[in-house]
């Protein structure tokens, strides 16, 4: 009787899961395994809380299929060996951490079978002639839009697996009080409700207005694979008003293939050059606390602290402000976002930060998002900033004056940009 391990990573679902379909087809017995990594658990209490919800929901689904989820702590290769299997099925991922995991499994002597499932189109799947990845988004988007989405992976009606000991779930203490509930059930429910409520049309019309809350809020579920990105694409393709939303799914794939091709891009410039960053501890702390004196920036940072999530426009404005108004190294902002964001994806987070800081693949690296004009354009009535900055409407409210003058900040940025260093 053959026995294989289905190593869950960022594909915590049973619907449209290619790794699950392959394991069920290939082996007589399947051990659904998730290995808890202490370093990753400590990195973000918010994401750990969402992960725990997701694992609990996944276990319920797998138990109904006949093979409960096995939780272990330690290194995947060591834990796979303890369950008595010679082969492992795992979804391909792009991060250096995922690369090391696969290498260690193979070095330990296991047969490693990889499947798609983390993105709509996997890293290396779409590439220009003569290169292994796209460096510019527009041609990638054209190619992405012309490429067929893989068909849904068939789900097994039953799974046979041995009875094995399992570790208890951790009990995290999240940093943010208003986190979404994790899990495949919650993700599918969110997708259904959003589409049924005219989400695509609202997104097309109001996606850049933070107060409208017109985005799907599916990013946490996509990050841990509680819902299949290919399934979302299949559900949306061909519908009216779908293109702006599909474009964001494409950006997610684009950043994934960038990280796959540039594994050090979480810590090194993609453009190969950076300005001389300034040391501004007070400015960095004021930015983290949402006390810069620029309401749109501060509202975004307060939303991050409260919800573990920020509206996309707020992310860009806050990131641009830290790197270009304060001149603070983008890696410090990326690290802060990574701790609090419940959707803190390695590829998206670093890719967006490098875009905002002008060190990435943006074709206009010297652009500066003026936080005052951005507020006038995207929150003209101040509804979003009032939601997160109640002191603005309170008599005698304690709101700070701007910590930096916009015009002077722009001048300093231009001077720094003229001193790019390799």
PARO-106472 format. One record per residue (C-alpha): residue in three letters; residue number from 1; x, y, z. Coordinates in pm, whole numbers. Layout:
N
r aa ala i NUM c1 X c2 Y c3 Z .
...
***
This chain:
422
r aa unk i 1 c1 0 c2 0 c3 0 .
r aa unk i 2 c1 148 c2 336 c3 -104 .
r aa unk i 3 c1 154 c2 626 c3 139 .
r aa unk i 4 c1 226 c2 988 c3 53 .
r aa unk i 5 c1 231 c2 1314 c3 242 .
r aa unk i 6 c1 23 c2 1607 c3 125 .
r aa unk i 7 c1 224 c2 1897 c3 270 .
r aa unk i 8 c1 -8 c2 2194 c3 305 .
r aa unk i 9 c1 166 c2 2532 c3 289 .
r aa unk i 10 c1 -19 c2 2826 c3 134 .
r aa unk i 11 c1 -303 c2 2618 c3 -11 .
r aa unk i 12 c1 -526 c2 2569 c3 292 .
r aa unk i 13 c1 -837 c2 2449 c3 110 .
r aa unk i 14 c1 -999 c2 2135 c3 -29 .
r aa unk i 15 c1 -1176 c2 2296 c3 -327 .
r aa unk i 16 c1 -969 c2 2339 c3 -647 .
r aa unk i 17 c1 -649 c2 2222 c3 -480 .
r aa unk i 18 c1 -418 c2 2056 c3 -738 .
r aa unk i 19 c1 -190 c2 1915 c3 -466 .
r aa unk i 20 c1 -483 c2 1744 c3 -294 .
r aa unk i 21 c1 -611 c2 1607 c3 -626 .
r aa unk i 22 c1 -269 c2 1463 c3 -715 .
r aa unk i 23 c1 -213 c2 1308 c3 -371 .
r aa unk i 24 c1 -558 c2 1145 c3 -371 .
r aa unk i 25 c1 -500 c2 1004 c3 -720 .
r aa unk i 26 c1 -142 c2 888 c3 -662 .
r aa unk i 27 c1 -148 c2 723 c3 -317 .
r aa unk i 28 c1 -359 c2 464 c3 -137 .
r aa unk i 29 c1 -306 c2 649 c3 191 .
r aa unk i 30 c1 -265 c2 1025 c3 221 .
r aa unk i 31 c1 -128 c2 1206 c3 526 .
r aa unk i 32 c1 -248 c2 1568 c3 520 .
r aa unk i 33 c1 32 c2 1745 c3 706 .
r aa unk i 34 c1 95 c2 2103 c3 814 .
r aa unk i 35 c1 422 c2 2184 c3 988 .
r aa unk i 36 c1 417 c2 2477 c3 1227 .
r aa unk i 37 c1 735 c2 2684 c3 1194 .
r aa unk i 38 c1 809 c2 2875 c3 1515 .
r aa unk i 39 c1 994 c2 3153 c3 1330 .
r aa unk i 40 c1 699 c2 3220 c3 1101 .
r aa unk i 41 c1 451 c2 3203 c3 1389 .
r aa unk i 42 c1 650 c2 3467 c3 1576 .
r aa unk i 43 c1 683 c2 3695 c3 1272 .
r aa unk i 44 c1 321 c2 3813 c3 1280 .
r aa unk i 45 c1 68 c2 3736 c3 1556 .
r aa unk i 46 c1 -202 c2 3873 c3 1325 .
r aa unk i 47 c1 -126 c2 3624 c3 1049 .
r aa unk i 48 c1 -87 c2 3346 c3 1305 .
r aa unk i 49 c1 -440 c2 3416 c3 1432 .
r aa unk i 50 c1 -572 c2 3401 c3 1076 .
r aa unk i 51 c1 -367 c2 3084 c3 1015 .
r aa unk i 52 c1 -515 c2 2913 c3 1321 .
r aa unk i 53 c1 -868 c2 2987 c3 1199 .
r aa unk i 54 c1 -775 c2 2853 c3 856 .
r aa unk i 55 c1 -617 c2 2533 c3 988 .
r aa unk i 56 c1 -916 c2 2465 c3 1209 .
r aa unk i 57 c1 -1149 c2 2502 c3 911 .
r aa unk i 58 c1 -924 c2 2288 c3 690 .
r aa unk i 59 c1 -919 c2 2014 c3 952 .
r aa unk i 60 c1 -1299 c2 2010 c3 959 .
r aa unk i 61 c1 -1311 c2 1967 c3 581 .
r aa unk i 62 c1 -1044 c2 1695 c3 576 .
r aa unk i 63 c1 -1209 c2 1510 c3 864 .
r aa unk i 64 c1 -1529 c2 1492 c3 662 .
r aa unk i 65 c1 -1325 c2 1337 c3 379 .
r aa unk i 66 c1 -1186 c2 1076 c3 620 .
r aa unk i 67 c1 -828 c2 1197 c3 686 .
r aa unk i 68 c1 -792 c2 1467 c3 955 .
r aa unk i 69 c1 -513 c2 1722 c3 931 .
r aa unk i 70 c1 -192 c2 1626 c3 1112 .
r aa unk i 71 c1 -20 c2 1921 c3 1281 .
r aa unk i 72 c1 346 c2 1898 c3 1376 .
r aa unk i 73 c1 620 c2 2140 c3 1482 .
r aa unk i 74 c1 974 c2 2150 c3 1348 .
r aa unk i 75 c1 1123 c2 2102 c3 1003 .
r aa unk i 76 c1 908 c2 1956 c3 724 .
r aa unk i 77 c1 1167 c2 1695 c3 621 .
r aa unk i 78 c1 1193 c2 1565 c3 979 .
r aa unk i 79 c1 816 c2 1550 c3 1024 .
r aa unk i 80 c1 757 c2 1380 c3 688 .
r aa unk i 81 c1 1000 c2 1107 c3 794 .
r aa unk i 82 c1 806 c2 1042 c3 1115 .
r aa unk i 83 c1 486 c2 954 c3 926 .
r aa unk i 84 c1 650 c2 678 c3 722 .
r aa unk i 85 c1 612 c2 813 c3 370 .
r aa unk i 86 c1 861 c2 826 c3 84 .
r aa unk i 87 c1 691 c2 1091 c3 -130 .
r aa unk i 88 c1 562 c2 1443 c3 -70 .
r aa unk i 89 c1 315 c2 1649 c3 -271 .
r aa unk i 90 c1 347 c2 2026 c3 -225 .
r aa unk i 91 c1 228 c2 2336 c3 -410 .
r aa unk i 92 c1 504 c2 2529 c3 -585 .
r aa unk i 93 c1 579 c2 2865 c3 -428 .
r aa unk i 94 c1 813 c2 3153 c3 -510 .
r aa unk i 95 c1 974 c2 3260 c3 -183 .
r aa unk i 96 c1 1329 c2 3172 c3 -77 .
r aa unk i 97 c1 1175 c2 2995 c3 224 .
r aa unk i 98 c1 972 c2 2771 c3 -10 .
r aa unk i 99 c1 1279 c2 2700 c3 -224 .
r aa unk i 100 c1 1477 c2 2589 c3 82 .
r aa unk i 101 c1 1190 c2 2369 c3 198 .
r aa unk i 102 c1 1182 c2 2181 c3 -134 .
r aa unk i 103 c1 1561 c2 2147 c3 -143 .
r aa unk i 104 c1 1569 c2 2001 c3 210 .
r aa unk i 105 c1 1293 c2 1754 c3 130 .
r aa unk i 106 c1 1481 c2 1632 c3 -177 .
r aa unk i 107 c1 1813 c2 1623 c3 10 .
r aa unk i 108 c1 1645 c2 1405 c3 273 .
r aa unk i 109 c1 1570 c2 1149 c3 2 .
r aa unk i 110 c1 1199 c2 1210 c3 -53 .
r aa unk i 111 c1 1033 c2 1214 c3 -391 .
r aa unk i 112 c1 888 c2 1566 c3 -418 .
r aa unk i 113 c1 592 c2 1618 c3 -650 .
r aa unk i 114 c1 503 c2 1984 c3 -705 .
r aa unk i 115 c1 179 c2 2129 c3 -838 .
r aa unk i 116 c1 43 c2 2475 c3 -923 .
r aa unk i 117 c1 -208 c2 2642 c3 -698 .
r aa unk i 118 c1 -49 c2 2950 c3 -535 .
r aa unk i 119 c1 -123 c2 3190 c3 -822 .
r aa unk i 120 c1 -337 c2 3202 c3 -1135 .
r aa unk i 121 c1 -32 c2 3153 c3 -1357 .
r aa unk i 122 c1 273 c2 3019 c3 -1178 .
r aa unk i 123 c1 626 c2 3161 c3 -1185 .
r aa unk i 124 c1 800 c2 3076 c3 -1511 .
r aa unk i 125 c1 472 c2 2977 c3 -1675 .
r aa unk i 126 c1 455 c2 3307 c3 -1865 .
r aa unk i 127 c1 786 c2 3445 c3 -1989 .
r aa unk i 128 c1 909 c2 3662 c3 -2277 .
r aa unk i 129 c1 1128 c2 3514 c3 -2546 .
r aa unk i 130 c1 1484 c2 3464 c3 -2424 .
r aa unk i 131 c1 1415 c2 3545 c3 -2057 .
r aa unk i 132 c1 1273 c2 3360 c3 -1760 .
r aa unk i 133 c1 1039 c2 3634 c3 -1634 .
r aa unk i 134 c1 881 c2 3970 c3 -1712 .
r aa unk i 135 c1 1034 c2 4285 c3 -1564 .
r aa unk i 136 c1 761 c2 4524 c3 -1681 .
r aa unk i 137 c1 397 c2 4485 c3 -1586 .
r aa unk i 138 c1 221 c2 4600 c3 -1907 .
r aa unk i 139 c1 352 c2 4323 c3 -2137 .
r aa unk i 140 c1 297 c2 4071 c3 -1859 .
r aa unk i 141 c1 -64 c2 4188 c3 -1826 .
r aa unk i 142 c1 -119 c2 4150 c3 -2201 .
r aa unk i 143 c1 23 c2 3797 c3 -2195 .
r aa unk i 144 c1 -168 c2 3711 c3 -1878 .
r aa unk i 145 c1 -497 c2 3821 c3 -2029 .
r aa unk i 146 c1 -441 c2 3605 c3 -2337 .
r aa unk i 147 c1 -354 c2 3289 c3 -2141 .
r aa unk i 148 c1 -608 c2 3025 c3 -2044 .
r aa unk i 149 c1 -669 c2 2961 c3 -1678 .
r aa unk i 150 c1 -614 c2 2600 c3 -1574 .
r aa unk i 151 c1 -931 c2 2393 c3 -1520 .
r aa unk i 152 c1 -1051 c2 2327 c3 -1167 .
r aa unk i 153 c1 -873 c2 2043 c3 -989 .
r aa unk i 154 c1 -1115 c2 1760 c3 -903 .
r aa unk i 155 c1 -1178 c2 1715 c3 -534 .
r aa unk i 156 c1 -1178 c2 1365 c3 -382 .
r aa unk i 157 c1 -1497 c2 1232 c3 -227 .
r aa unk i 158 c1 -1295 c2 1035 c3 30 .
r aa unk i 159 c1 -939 c2 1023 c3 164 .
r aa unk i 160 c1 -784 c2 724 c3 336 .
r aa unk i 161 c1 -514 c2 800 c3 589 .
r aa unk i 162 c1 -349 c2 647 c3 895 .
r aa unk i 163 c1 -434 c2 755 c3 1247 .
r aa unk i 164 c1 -147 c2 977 c3 1367 .
r aa unk i 165 c1 -77 c2 1200 c3 1664 .
r aa unk i 166 c1 -122 c2 1572 c3 1607 .
r aa unk i 167 c1 1 c2 1883 c3 1788 .
r aa unk i 168 c1 -253 c2 2129 c3 1931 .
r aa unk i 169 c1 -314 c2 2454 c3 1751 .
r aa unk i 170 c1 -130 c2 2757 c3 1893 .
r aa unk i 171 c1 -323 c2 3025 c3 2080 .
r aa unk i 172 c1 -192 c2 3355 c3 1939 .
r aa unk i 173 c1 -250 c2 3701 c3 2082 .
r aa unk i 174 c1 -297 c2 3921 c3 1772 .
r aa unk i 175 c1 -180 c2 4283 c3 1758 .
r aa unk i 176 c1 -498 c2 4403 c3 1586 .
r aa unk i 177 c1 -846 c2 4383 c3 1732 .
r aa unk i 178 c1 -1059 c2 4371 c3 1415 .
r aa unk i 179 c1 -912 c2 4085 c3 1214 .
r aa unk i 180 c1 -1120 c2 3891 c3 961 .
r aa unk i 181 c1 -1206 c2 3528 c3 1029 .
r aa unk i 182 c1 -975 c2 3288 c3 846 .
r aa unk i 183 c1 -1050 c2 2970 c3 654 .
r aa unk i 184 c1 -1183 c2 2837 c3 325 .
r aa unk i 185 c1 -1546 c2 2862 c3 435 .
r aa unk i 186 c1 -1509 c2 3230 c3 525 .
r aa unk i 187 c1 -1319 c2 3302 c3 203 .
r aa unk i 188 c1 -1577 c2 3136 c3 -22 .
r aa unk i 189 c1 -1858 c2 3311 c3 165 .
r aa unk i 190 c1 -1684 c2 3645 c3 120 .
r aa unk i 191 c1 -1639 c2 3583 c3 -254 .
r aa unk i 192 c1 -2004 c2 3481 c3 -302 .
r aa unk i 193 c1 -2139 c2 3779 c3 -109 .
r aa unk i 194 c1 -1910 c2 4025 c3 -283 .
r aa unk i 195 c1 -1998 c2 3905 c3 -633 .
r aa unk i 196 c1 -2369 c2 3881 c3 -555 .
r aa unk i 197 c1 -2368 c2 4233 c3 -413 .
r aa unk i 198 c1 -2235 c2 4391 c3 -731 .
r aa unk i 199 c1 -1875 c2 4384 c3 -615 .
r aa unk i 200 c1 -1719 c2 4396 c3 -962 .
r aa unk i 201 c1 -1910 c2 4706 c3 -1065 .
r aa unk i 202 c1 -1843 c2 4882 c3 -734 .
r aa unk i 203 c1 -1477 c2 4789 c3 -761 .
r aa unk i 204 c1 -1454 c2 4928 c3 -1115 .
r aa unk i 205 c1 -1613 c2 5257 c3 -1006 .
r aa unk i 206 c1 -1485 c2 5310 c3 -653 .
r aa unk i 207 c1 -1173 c2 5096 c3 -600 .
r aa unk i 208 c1 -952 c2 5400 c3 -530 .
r aa unk i 209 c1 -1186 c2 5548 c3 -269 .
r aa unk i 210 c1 -1086 c2 5412 c3 74 .
r aa unk i 211 c1 -1410 c2 5522 c3 237 .
r aa unk i 212 c1 -1621 c2 5325 c3 -12 .
r aa unk i 213 c1 -1467 c2 4994 c3 100 .
r aa unk i 214 c1 -1533 c2 4867 c3 -252 .
r aa unk i 215 c1 -1245 c2 4619 c3 -267 .
r aa unk i 216 c1 -1307 c2 4246 c3 -231 .
r aa unk i 217 c1 -1101 c2 4201 c3 89 .
r aa unk i 218 c1 -1005 c2 3858 c3 -42 .
r aa unk i 219 c1 -630 c2 3919 c3 -8 .
r aa unk i 220 c1 -590 c2 3740 c3 331 .
r aa unk i 221 c1 -764 c2 3433 c3 189 .
r aa unk i 222 c1 -548 c2 3445 c3 -122 .
r aa unk i 223 c1 -233 c2 3478 c3 86 .
r aa unk i 224 c1 -288 c2 3146 c3 265 .
r aa unk i 225 c1 -466 c2 2982 c3 -26 .
r aa unk i 226 c1 -795 c2 2950 c3 159 .
r aa unk i 227 c1 -948 c2 3026 c3 -178 .
r aa unk i 228 c1 -800 c2 2939 c3 -516 .
r aa unk i 229 c1 -677 c2 3236 c3 -724 .
r aa unk i 230 c1 -754 c2 3037 c3 -1039 .
r aa unk i 231 c1 -1107 c2 2974 c3 -913 .
r aa unk i 232 c1 -1158 c2 3349 c3 -862 .
r aa unk i 233 c1 -1028 c2 3420 c3 -1212 .
r aa unk i 234 c1 -1259 c2 3160 c3 -1364 .
r aa unk i 235 c1 -1557 c2 3305 c3 -1175 .
r aa unk i 236 c1 -1483 c2 3659 c3 -1291 .
r aa unk i 237 c1 -1360 c2 3619 c3 -1650 .
r aa unk i 238 c1 -1614 c2 3736 c3 -1906 .
r aa unk i 239 c1 -1825 c2 3935 c3 -1662 .
r aa unk i 240 c1 -1898 c2 4304 c3 -1704 .
r aa unk i 241 c1 -1666 c2 4540 c3 -1514 .
r aa unk i 242 c1 -1422 c2 4254 c3 -1449 .
r aa unk i 243 c1 -1104 c2 4399 c3 -1600 .
r aa unk i 244 c1 -992 c2 4628 c3 -1312 .
r aa unk i 245 c1 -1029 c2 4344 c3 -1063 .
r aa unk i 246 c1 -852 c2 4092 c3 -1290 .
r aa unk i 247 c1 -570 c2 4341 c3 -1327 .
r aa unk i 248 c1 -508 c2 4322 c3 -953 .
r aa unk i 249 c1 -500 c2 3941 c3 -965 .
r aa unk i 250 c1 -244 c2 3984 c3 -1241 .
r aa unk i 251 c1 -34 c2 4220 c3 -1027 .
r aa unk i 252 c1 -26 c2 3948 c3 -761 .
r aa unk i 253 c1 106 c2 3696 c3 -1016 .
r aa unk i 254 c1 351 c2 3955 c3 -1152 .
r aa unk i 255 c1 505 c2 4014 c3 -810 .
r aa unk i 256 c1 518 c2 3639 c3 -748 .
r aa unk i 257 c1 723 c2 3577 c3 -1063 .
r aa unk i 258 c1 949 c2 3873 c3 -973 .
r aa unk i 259 c1 1029 c2 3720 c3 -634 .
r aa unk i 260 c1 1080 c2 3378 c3 -791 .
r aa unk i 261 c1 1333 c2 3522 c3 -1034 .
r aa unk i 262 c1 1491 c2 3758 c3 -778 .
r aa unk i 263 c1 1489 c2 3571 c3 -446 .
r aa unk i 264 c1 1677 c2 3849 c3 -264 .
r aa unk i 265 c1 1427 c2 4119 c3 -360 .
r aa unk i 266 c1 1283 c2 4129 c3 -9 .
r aa unk i 267 c1 1608 c2 4290 c3 100 .
r aa unk i 268 c1 1780 c2 4415 c3 -216 .
r aa unk i 269 c1 1683 c2 4673 c3 -476 .
r aa unk i 270 c1 1535 c2 4531 c3 -795 .
r aa unk i 271 c1 1659 c2 4829 c3 -995 .
r aa unk i 272 c1 2018 c2 4783 c3 -875 .
r aa unk i 273 c1 2042 c2 5134 c3 -730 .
r aa unk i 274 c1 1914 c2 5317 c3 -423 .
r aa unk i 275 c1 1925 c2 5670 c3 -284 .
r aa unk i 276 c1 2113 c2 5755 c3 34 .
r aa unk i 277 c1 1848 c2 5678 c3 294 .
r aa unk i 278 c1 1814 c2 5909 c3 592 .
r aa unk i 279 c1 1814 c2 5804 c3 956 .
r aa unk i 280 c1 1492 c2 5938 c3 1106 .
r aa unk i 281 c1 1385 c2 5730 c3 1404 .
r aa unk i 282 c1 1135 c2 5991 c3 1523 .
r aa unk i 283 c1 978 c2 6014 c3 1178 .
r aa unk i 284 c1 958 c2 5635 c3 1150 .
r aa unk i 285 c1 787 c2 5603 c3 1488 .
r aa unk i 286 c1 543 c2 5885 c3 1407 .
r aa unk i 287 c1 460 c2 5708 c3 1080 .
r aa unk i 288 c1 401 c2 5374 c3 1255 .
r aa unk i 289 c1 174 c2 5541 c3 1509 .
r aa unk i 290 c1 -28 c2 5735 c3 1251 .
r aa unk i 291 c1 95 c2 6070 c3 1387 .
r aa unk i 292 c1 259 c2 6234 c3 1084 .
r aa unk i 293 c1 12 c2 6523 c3 1056 .
r aa unk i 294 c1 -96 c2 6406 c3 710 .
r aa unk i 295 c1 -448 c2 6265 c3 760 .
r aa unk i 296 c1 -457 c2 6017 c3 470 .
r aa unk i 297 c1 -123 c2 5867 c3 572 .
r aa unk i 298 c1 -225 c2 5852 c3 937 .
r aa unk i 299 c1 -566 c2 5699 c3 863 .
r aa unk i 300 c1 -398 c2 5423 c3 665 .
r aa unk i 301 c1 -156 c2 5347 c3 948 .
r aa unk i 302 c1 -435 c2 5347 c3 1207 .
r aa unk i 303 c1 -636 c2 5111 c3 987 .
r aa unk i 304 c1 -334 c2 4881 c3 972 .
r aa unk i 305 c1 -305 c2 4878 c3 1350 .
r aa unk i 306 c1 -677 c2 4818 c3 1403 .
r aa unk i 307 c1 -758 c2 4571 c3 1123 .
r aa unk i 308 c1 -429 c2 4419 c3 1009 .
r aa unk i 309 c1 -523 c2 4541 c3 663 .
r aa unk i 310 c1 -506 c2 4865 c3 462 .
r aa unk i 311 c1 -696 c2 4978 c3 157 .
r aa unk i 312 c1 -467 c2 4956 c3 -149 .
r aa unk i 313 c1 -459 c2 5332 c3 -210 .
r aa unk i 314 c1 -369 c2 5389 c3 155 .
r aa unk i 315 c1 -83 c2 5138 c3 127 .
r aa unk i 316 c1 72 c2 5322 c3 -166 .
r aa unk i 317 c1 35 c2 5668 c3 -10 .
r aa unk i 318 c1 176 c2 5554 c3 327 .
r aa unk i 319 c1 468 c2 5372 c3 165 .
r aa unk i 320 c1 549 c2 5663 c3 -64 .
r aa unk i 321 c1 541 c2 5903 c3 232 .
r aa unk i 322 c1 787 c2 5702 c3 440 .
r aa unk i 323 c1 1036 c2 5644 c3 162 .
r aa unk i 324 c1 1008 c2 5969 c3 -33 .
r aa unk i 325 c1 891 c2 6235 c3 215 .
r aa unk i 326 c1 1088 c2 6108 c3 514 .
r aa unk i 327 c1 1365 c2 5939 c3 314 .
r aa unk i 328 c1 1348 c2 5630 c3 535 .
r aa unk i 329 c1 1471 c2 5298 c3 395 .
r aa unk i 330 c1 1176 c2 5110 c3 242 .
r aa unk i 331 c1 1286 c2 4788 c3 414 .
r aa unk i 332 c1 1190 c2 4931 c3 754 .
r aa unk i 333 c1 840 c2 5003 c3 628 .
r aa unk i 334 c1 815 c2 4664 c3 459 .
r aa unk i 335 c1 910 c2 4498 c3 786 .
r aa unk i 336 c1 642 c2 4691 c3 980 .
r aa unk i 337 c1 376 c2 4604 c3 724 .
r aa unk i 338 c1 488 c2 4241 c3 726 .
r aa unk i 339 c1 437 c2 4218 c3 1101 .
r aa unk i 340 c1 83 c2 4358 c3 1102 .
r aa unk i 341 c1 -70 c2 4273 c3 764 .
r aa unk i 342 c1 -289 c2 3964 c3 780 .
r aa unk i 343 c1 -231 c2 3937 c3 403 .
r aa unk i 344 c1 145 c2 4001 c3 439 .
r aa unk i 345 c1 254 c2 3813 c3 128 .
r aa unk i 346 c1 632 c2 3809 c3 72 .
r aa unk i 347 c1 606 c2 3881 c3 -301 .
r aa unk i 348 c1 330 c2 4143 c3 -292 .
r aa unk i 349 c1 456 c2 4328 c3 13 .
r aa unk i 350 c1 814 c2 4365 c3 -108 .
r aa unk i 351 c1 706 c2 4428 c3 -467 .
r aa unk i 352 c1 469 c2 4709 c3 -373 .
r aa unk i 353 c1 719 c2 4864 c3 -134 .
r aa unk i 354 c1 989 c2 4868 c3 -399 .
r aa unk i 355 c1 740 c2 5020 c3 -645 .
r aa unk i 356 c1 654 c2 5297 c3 -397 .
r aa unk i 357 c1 1018 c2 5360 c3 -304 .
r aa unk i 358 c1 1136 c2 5378 c3 -665 .
r aa unk i 359 c1 1379 c2 5088 c3 -627 .
r aa unk i 360 c1 1169 c2 4831 c3 -810 .
r aa unk i 361 c1 1042 c2 4786 c3 -1164 .
r aa unk i 362 c1 822 c2 5096 c3 -1183 .
r aa unk i 363 c1 880 c2 5276 c3 -1513 .
r aa unk i 364 c1 844 c2 5608 c3 -1323 .
r aa unk i 365 c1 1062 c2 5554 c3 -1016 .
r aa unk i 366 c1 1078 c2 5924 c3 -922 .
r aa unk i 367 c1 705 c2 5977 c3 -888 .
r aa unk i 368 c1 591 c2 6116 c3 -553 .
r aa unk i 369 c1 238 c2 6065 c3 -425 .
r aa unk i 370 c1 138 c2 6396 c3 -270 .
r aa unk i 371 c1 -66 c2 6292 c3 38 .
r aa unk i 372 c1 -268 c2 6615 c3 30 .
r aa unk i 373 c1 -367 c2 6584 c3 -336 .
r aa unk i 374 c1 -430 c2 6213 c3 -291 .
r aa unk i 375 c1 -673 c2 6293 c3 -9 .
r aa unk i 376 c1 -852 c2 6557 c3 -219 .
r aa unk i 377 c1 -884 c2 6316 c3 -508 .
r aa unk i 378 c1 -973 c2 5991 c3 -330 .
r aa unk i 379 c1 -1129 c2 6102 c3 2 .
r aa unk i 380 c1 -1273 c2 6444 c3 -84 .
r aa unk i 381 c1 -1530 c2 6444 c3 196 .
r aa unk i 382 c1 -1282 c2 6318 c3 457 .
r aa unk i 383 c1 -1500 c2 6019 c3 542 .
r aa unk i 384 c1 -1209 c2 5775 c3 550 .
r aa unk i 385 c1 -982 c2 5990 c3 764 .
r aa unk i 386 c1 -1262 c2 6065 c3 1012 .
r aa unk i 387 c1 -1325 c2 5692 c3 1047 .
r aa unk i 388 c1 -973 c2 5633 c3 1179 .
r aa unk i 389 c1 -881 c2 5977 c3 1317 .
r aa unk i 390 c1 -1166 c2 6069 c3 1554 .
r aa unk i 391 c1 -957 c2 6350 c3 1707 .
r aa unk i 392 c1 -1010 c2 6550 c3 1385 .
r aa unk i 393 c1 -1378 c2 6596 c3 1476 .
r aa unk i 394 c1 -1332 c2 6632 c3 1852 .
r aa unk i 395 c1 -1323 c2 6976 c3 2013 .
r aa unk i 396 c1 -966 c2 7025 c3 2127 .
r aa unk i 397 c1 -863 c2 6702 c3 1956 .
r aa unk i 398 c1 -493 c2 6623 c3 1981 .
r aa unk i 399 c1 -385 c2 6593 c3 1619 .
r aa unk i 400 c1 -22 c2 6678 c3 1531 .
r aa unk i 401 c1 102 c2 6938 c3 1288 .
r aa unk i 402 c1 281 c2 6789 c3 982 .
r aa unk i 403 c1 620 c2 6646 c3 1079 .
r aa unk i 404 c1 766 c2 6746 c3 742 .
r aa unk i 405 c1 688 c2 7017 c3 488 .
r aa unk i 406 c1 574 c2 6869 c3 158 .
r aa unk i 407 c1 764 c2 7110 c3 -68 .
r aa unk i 408 c1 1087 c2 7074 c3 129 .
r aa unk i 409 c1 1047 c2 6696 c3 135 .
r aa unk i 410 c1 1010 c2 6686 c3 -242 .
r aa unk i 411 c1 1326 c2 6894 c3 -284 .
r aa unk i 412 c1 1522 c2 6662 c3 -53 .
r aa unk i 413 c1 1395 c2 6355 c3 -236 .
r aa unk i 414 c1 1506 c2 6493 c3 -570 .
r aa unk i 415 c1 1848 c2 6562 c3 -425 .
r aa unk i 416 c1 1869 c2 6206 c3 -289 .
r aa unk i 417 c1 1752 c2 6063 c3 -620 .
r aa unk i 418 c1 2042 c2 6241 c3 -786 .
r aa unk i 419 c1 2282 c2 6052 c3 -561 .
r aa unk i 420 c1 2180 c2 5698 c3 -651 .
r aa unk i 421 c1 2428 c2 5436 c3 -538 .
r aa unk i 422 c1 2462 c2 5080 c3 -672 .
***
